[in-house]
Amino acid sequence: MEPFFRITSIILLVLFIATIWYLSVRYIFFPIFFKPKIKSSEIFKFLEEKECSFTEYKTLNNTEKQRNLFNRIKGFSVDELFTIRTEYKIVSFCIAENKFKIYWIEVQSRFTFFNKRTMQFIEEKDVEILNQLQKEYAQEIISVKDKCPACNDGILKNETECKNCGLNLIA
């Protein structure tokens, strides 16, 4: 009977260590080092399709995450064990409509052999949030052709920042 308990205790110990290892990798190390990130080229390509110009992007704060924009089901699911997500907020200026817009983006990466990466885009439709955005970003927009309006240094067509003074430009 004694060998049975030894084997059982060894198996339980190995399972315990494997579980601790998996949880620490999944919830600590992987999000820190391998969190899925959106590339600026992907942002610019998306905004070009929507005929908007880039203003800024940032990860969601806690209030924005609580809105559950991507309709995630609360609770535990097996899919959550093999998936990691990052959510972003993109603020852009639509030249055709002459107003700012918000796009919510979820970048999702799976722990599989193929490391499948997907992105989901949602345009903000809440009028109250968009009005607040207009007030926050309300500023005079100066059309820039070939010179920086602050320091008169020459700039290229698609630059987003003046190399001389650091002024942010809308490309």
N, C-alpha and C positions, 0 to 999 in steps of 0.2 A: 504494500500500500504506500510505503514511503516514496518509491520512485515516481509513482503517479503524481503525488503532491509536488515533488521537485519539478517534474516536467511541466505541470500546470502552472506553478509559480514562475518558472522561466518564461513560459509562453505569455503569461499575463504581464510580466516585467517588460518583455520585448514589445508587446502591444502598447503598453503605457508609454514607453520611450518613443515608439514610432508615432503615437498620437501627439505627444508633446512636440516632437520634431515637426510634424506636419502643420500643427496649429501655429507654431512660431514662424515657420517659413511662410505659411499662407497669410497670416494676419499681421506680421511684423516685417520680415525681410523682403518679401515680394512687393508689397505696396511701397516700401521705401525705395527700392532699387529698380523695380521693373513695372511700376505703375504705368498703364497705357497713357500715352501723351498724344495730343493732337499736333500735327506739324503745321507750321505757318503756311506752307505751300497748299495744304489741304483747306485751310481757312480761306486763303485768297482765291483758290479755285471755286469753292462753294459760293463765296460772295460775288465773284465775277458772273456766275450763272444767275444769281439773283439781282444782278445789276446794282450792287451796293459797294460802298467803299469801307474799308476796315477802319474802326475807331479803336477798339481794345477788346481783349479777351481775358477772362479770369476763371478760376475754379469757383464752384458754387459755395456760398456760405451756408450756415446751418438753417437759416430761415428759408432760403431757396430750396435746399434739399428737402425740407419738410413739405413743400408743395407737391412732391411726388409727381413731377412733370412727365416722367417716363412710365407711369402706371405700374410701378413695381409692387408685387404682392408682398404684404408684410408677413413675417414669419420665416421659418426655415424651409429650404428646398434643396434637393440634391444638386441642382444646377448651380446654386450659390457656392458650393464647394470647389467648383472648377472654373469659376468666372471671377474676374476682377474688373471693376468699372471706374471710370473717372468722368465727371460731368463738368462741362464748361458753359460759360455764358459769353456770347459774342455780341458786342454792341457794334452796329454798323450804321452808316448813313446811306439812305436810298436817295440818289440824286433825282430820279424820275418823280418820286413822290414828295421830295424835299422834306423828309423826316427821318428820325432815327428809328432803328428797329433792333429788336433783341432776338437772337437765335440761341436756343438751348441745344447743346450737343452732348451726347453720351458716347464715349469711346469704350468699347468692351473688348476684353481679351480673354481667351480661354486657355486653360492649362491642358492642352491636348498635344498630340504629336505634330499637328499642323499649325498650332498656335494661331487659330483663327481670330482675326481682328475685325470688328464691325463698328460702324458709326451710325448714329441715329440723330437726325436734325429735326427740331420743332421750332416753328416761328411763334413768338409770343403774340397772343390775340387780346389779352386783357387790356382794355382801354385805360384803366386807372394806372397801371404800371407803365404803359407807353407814354401817357401824359406826364408822369413823374420823370420819365427818362428825357422827354423833350425839355422839361425845365432844368434838369441837371446838366444837360449838354447844350443848352441854348447858348449859342455864342455866334459871333459873326464869322462867316466862312469866307475866306479870301481865296480867290482863284489864283493858283500859283502856276506859272508857265515854265520859267527857266531860272528865276532868281528867288532866293529866300526873302520873304517880306521883312524879316527882322534884321538881317545883316547884309543883304544884297549879294551874298555869295552865290555862285552858280550851282544849280542842282540838276540832277538827271530826271528824266520823265517819271519813273516809278519809285523814286526814293520816298521813304516814309519819315525820314529825319534828316535835318540839315547837318552835314558833317562838320561845319564850322561852329555853329552856336547850339546845336542840339534841339532846335524847334521841331516839334512833331508836325508832320504834314499828312494830309489825307491823300492816299495814292489813287 
